[in-house]
Amino acid sequence: MKKYFRINLEKGQATTEYALVLLGAAVIALLVIAWATDGGGAGRIGELFDTVLSGIFDRTDSIGQ
Protein backbone atom coordinates (compact mmCIF):
# COMPACT_ATOMS: atom_id res chain seq x y z
CA MET A 1 0.00 0.00 0.00
CA LYS A 2 2.91 2.37 0.65
CA LYS A 3 4.13 1.93 -2.95
CA TYR A 4 0.76 3.00 -4.32
CA PHE A 5 0.75 6.11 -2.14
CA ARG A 6 4.27 7.05 -3.24
CA ILE A 7 3.37 6.71 -6.94
CA ASN A 8 0.46 9.11 -6.48
CA LEU A 9 2.72 11.68 -4.81
CA GLU A 10 5.17 11.54 -7.70
CA LYS A 11 2.35 12.09 -10.21
CA GLY A 12 1.25 15.14 -8.25
CA GLN A 13 4.80 16.46 -8.22
CA ALA A 14 5.05 16.14 -12.01
CA THR A 15 1.78 18.04 -12.39
CA THR A 16 3.04 20.78 -10.08
CA GLU A 17 6.31 21.06 -11.99
CA TYR A 18 4.39 21.30 -15.27
CA ALA A 19 2.20 24.07 -13.85
CA LEU A 20 5.26 25.99 -12.65
CA VAL A 21 6.92 25.72 -16.06
CA LEU A 22 3.76 27.05 -17.73
CA LEU A 23 3.59 29.88 -15.22
CA GLY A 24 7.23 30.77 -15.89
CA ALA A 25 6.65 30.73 -19.65
CA ALA A 26 3.63 33.02 -19.22
CA VAL A 27 5.65 35.48 -17.14
CA ILE A 28 8.42 35.56 -19.75
CA ALA A 29 5.86 36.06 -22.53
CA LEU A 30 4.29 38.97 -20.65
CA LEU A 31 7.70 40.57 -20.10
CA VAL A 32 8.53 40.27 -23.80
CA ILE A 33 5.17 41.80 -24.74
CA ALA A 34 5.67 44.65 -22.28
CA TRP A 35 9.17 45.29 -23.63
CA ALA A 36 7.99 45.21 -27.23
CA THR A 37 5.12 47.64 -26.68
CA ASP A 38 6.43 50.12 -24.10
CA GLY A 39 10.16 49.65 -23.76
CA GLY A 40 11.26 50.71 -27.22
CA GLY A 41 11.33 47.16 -28.44
CA ALA A 42 8.75 47.92 -31.10
CA GLY A 43 11.33 49.86 -33.12
CA ARG A 44 13.86 47.07 -32.78
CA ILE A 45 11.33 44.45 -33.83
CA GLY A 46 10.41 46.59 -36.84
CA GLU A 47 14.07 46.87 -37.80
CA LEU A 48 14.46 43.11 -37.46
CA PHE A 49 11.48 42.45 -39.73
CA ASP A 50 12.79 44.99 -42.25
CA THR A 51 16.19 43.29 -42.28
CA VAL A 52 14.70 39.82 -42.66
CA LEU A 53 12.29 40.86 -45.41
CA SER A 54 15.01 42.77 -47.25
CA GLY A 55 17.21 39.68 -47.21
CA ILE A 56 14.37 37.51 -48.51
CA PHE A 57 13.49 39.97 -51.27
CA ASP A 58 17.14 40.33 -52.28
CA ARG A 59 17.45 36.55 -52.61
CA THR A 60 14.25 36.20 -54.61
CA ASP A 61 15.31 39.05 -56.93
CA SER A 62 18.65 37.35 -57.63
CA ILE A 63 16.88 34.04 -58.36
CA GLY A 64 14.51 35.67 -60.86
CA GLN A 65 17.29 37.23 -62.93
Backbone bond lengths (Angstrom), bond angles and torsions (degrees), N, CA, C in turn:
res aa  C-N    CA-C-N  psi(-1)  N-CA   C-N-CA  omega(-1)  CA-C   N-CA-C  phi
1 M - - - 1.443 - - 1.535 110.91 -
2 K 1.317 117.57 -32.64 1.459 120.43 179.12 1.524 111.04 -65.22
3 K 1.341 117.96 -36.00 1.468 120.65 178.44 1.530 110.69 -61.19
4 Y 1.310 116.15 -43.91 1.465 120.80 -178.54 1.527 110.33 -61.54
5 F 1.319 116.83 -42.86 1.451 121.49 -179.95 1.528 110.90 -64.26
6 R 1.317 116.86 -39.57 1.464 121.05 -179.95 1.522 111.33 -66.91
7 I 1.318 118.33 -38.97 1.459 122.10 178.13 1.521 110.00 -61.76
8 N 1.309 118.14 -42.28 1.457 121.42 178.95 1.521 111.85 -63.78
9 L 1.325 118.00 -38.08 1.460 120.53 177.73 1.518 111.02 -64.69
10 E 1.322 117.59 -39.84 1.461 120.38 179.68 1.526 111.27 -66.83
11 K 1.324 117.26 -36.10 1.469 119.65 176.66 1.520 110.37 -64.75
12 G 1.319 117.27 -39.86 1.454 120.96 178.01 1.512 111.72 -65.50
13 Q 1.322 116.53 -36.13 1.461 120.46 178.82 1.522 110.29 -66.12
14 A 1.325 117.53 -41.26 1.461 120.51 178.88 1.523 110.33 -63.33
15 T 1.314 117.37 -39.44 1.458 121.11 178.58 1.524 110.29 -64.98
16 T 1.317 116.98 -41.03 1.458 121.29 178.75 1.525 110.69 -64.78
17 E 1.315 117.12 -43.22 1.465 120.57 178.41 1.521 110.55 -62.37
18 Y 1.326 117.16 -41.17 1.462 121.28 178.59 1.528 110.43 -62.03
19 A 1.330 116.58 -43.29 1.463 120.42 179.20 1.522 110.93 -63.99
20 L 1.325 117.78 -39.29 1.465 120.56 178.93 1.529 111.64 -67.28
21 V 1.313 117.13 -37.51 1.470 120.07 177.06 1.521 110.16 -64.44
22 L 1.335 117.03 -43.51 1.470 120.21 177.84 1.525 111.37 -63.25
23 L 1.314 116.98 -39.65 1.455 120.79 178.06 1.529 110.59 -64.09
24 G 1.325 117.05 -43.25 1.461 120.58 177.19 1.521 112.33 -62.05
25 A 1.329 116.62 -41.63 1.468 120.57 178.24 1.522 110.74 -64.13
26 A 1.323 117.30 -38.74 1.465 120.68 178.55 1.520 111.32 -65.39
27 V 1.323 116.87 -40.45 1.468 120.67 178.82 1.530 110.14 -64.16
28 I 1.319 116.84 -43.44 1.468 120.22 178.96 1.529 110.26 -63.63
29 A 1.325 116.85 -42.01 1.465 120.37 178.84 1.528 110.76 -61.96
30 L 1.314 117.50 -42.07 1.466 120.46 178.54 1.524 111.48 -65.19
31 L 1.326 117.31 -38.49 1.468 119.91 177.40 1.522 111.52 -64.76
32 V 1.327 116.59 -40.52 1.467 120.23 178.80 1.526 110.19 -65.48
33 I 1.325 116.87 -41.78 1.472 120.13 178.68 1.524 110.63 -64.18
34 A 1.325 116.93 -42.68 1.464 120.11 178.60 1.523 110.73 -63.17
35 W 1.316 117.19 -41.67 1.469 120.74 179.03 1.525 110.65 -64.70
36 A 1.321 116.71 -41.30 1.455 120.48 -176.01 1.523 111.97 -70.59
37 T 1.327 117.88 -29.16 1.462 119.18 -176.45 1.528 112.70 -94.53
38 D 1.314 118.60 -39.17 1.462 121.03 -174.81 1.520 114.12 -109.58
39 G 1.294 118.23 -29.01 1.449 121.12 -170.07 1.512 115.45 -90.62
40 G 1.300 118.83 19.13 1.455 120.48 179.98 1.513 113.44 82.53
41 G 1.293 116.57 4.03 1.456 120.27 179.18 1.509 112.87 -72.75
42 A 1.337 116.44 -21.89 1.461 119.71 -178.70 1.529 110.70 -61.40
43 G 1.324 116.79 -40.55 1.464 120.11 177.97 1.512 111.73 -65.76
44 R 1.305 116.47 -39.12 1.464 120.44 179.48 1.523 110.64 -68.30
45 I 1.323 116.92 -40.20 1.460 119.84 178.50 1.520 109.91 -65.38
46 G 1.327 117.15 -39.86 1.465 120.96 176.41 1.520 111.62 -61.07
47 E 1.325 116.53 -43.14 1.467 120.34 177.72 1.524 111.12 -63.37
48 L 1.321 116.57 -39.55 1.463 120.51 178.12 1.522 110.75 -61.95
49 F 1.339 116.90 -47.60 1.458 120.12 178.77 1.526 111.15 -61.82
50 D 1.333 116.99 -41.12 1.462 120.05 178.09 1.523 111.15 -60.76
51 T 1.325 116.76 -43.65 1.458 120.82 179.36 1.522 111.34 -63.51
52 V 1.320 116.42 -45.40 1.467 120.82 -179.03 1.520 110.06 -64.19
53 L 1.331 117.21 -47.60 1.465 119.80 -178.77 1.524 111.78 -65.75
54 S 1.324 117.15 -37.14 1.464 120.08 177.18 1.528 110.53 -62.16
55 G 1.315 116.47 -42.93 1.463 120.41 178.15 1.521 111.77 -63.17
56 I 1.323 116.84 -40.55 1.473 120.08 178.94 1.524 110.21 -66.09
57 F 1.342 116.64 -46.07 1.459 119.54 -179.45 1.525 112.14 -64.39
58 D 1.329 117.00 -37.76 1.462 120.64 178.01 1.529 110.51 -62.92
59 R 1.307 116.80 -40.50 1.475 120.38 179.61 1.519 111.52 -68.65
60 T 1.332 116.85 -40.41 1.464 119.06 -179.93 1.524 110.95 -69.96
61 D 1.341 117.48 -34.18 1.464 120.23 177.12 1.524 110.94 -65.11
62 S 1.331 117.11 -39.81 1.472 119.84 -179.39 1.537 111.14 -71.53
63 I 1.306 117.99 -27.33 1.471 120.90 177.76 1.529 109.90 -72.72
64 G 1.339 116.90 -38.48 1.449 121.15 -176.73 1.521 113.93 -72.90
65 Q 1.309 118.48 -14.32 1.472 119.88 -176.66 1.492 112.55 -89.66
